[in-house]
Amino acid sequence: MCDRLLSVPSVAQILDVSRRSVYRYIALGELSVVDLRTGTERSRVRIPSGDVRELVRRRTSSSA
């Protein structure tokens, strides 16, 4: 079974960041994407929910 695929706006809402920040995480390789584009239309990227969980885990600090 594969992870649920989330849209960029959904990931931004989950992380409480801007869509631009989500694209930065993608560019930095911290989030992977699945491109669901068909033909020559605009890209339709989705992010596996497991990647979002892993990003949060990596960025969680035990010291406050």
N, C-alpha and C positions, 0 to 999 in steps of 0.2 A: 504494500500500500504506500502510495507517495504522500508527501506532505501536502497540506492545503496550500493552494497558490493564492497569494494576496496581491492586490493592486498597490501601486506606489502611494496613492492617497490613504489607503487602509493602513499601510505600514507607518506612514507619517503620523496618523492618528494614534496608533498603538504606542509608538515611541514618543509621542508628544513633541515632534519636531516638524520642520517644514519639509515639503516635498523636495526642495533643493538639497536638504541634508540627506535624504534617502538616496538621491542620485549621487551625492558625494560618497556615501558608504559603498555604493555600487562601483564607482570609479576607483575607489581604494581597494576593491576586492573583498570588502568586509561582508557584502551581501552578493549572492549570485542571482542571476535572473534567468527566466525562461521566456524566450521571445515567441509569442503566439501570432506574430504577423502572418497574414496570408496575402500573397501577391506583393504589390508595390505600395500598399497603404502604410501609414505611420506605424511605427513599432508599437507593439502591445506587450509590454513586459509584465511579468508576474514574478513575485518573490516567494520562494518556498518558506512556509511558516517556521520550519526547523532552523532556517538561517537566521530568522529574526530572534528566535529563542537563543541561539548560539551567540549572536551579537550581544544580546543583553547579558548572557553569562560571562562572556569575555570582558565586558566593560563594567561588570559589577565589582565594586571595591569592598573588601572586608573591613577596611578602616574608614571611619567617618570623620 
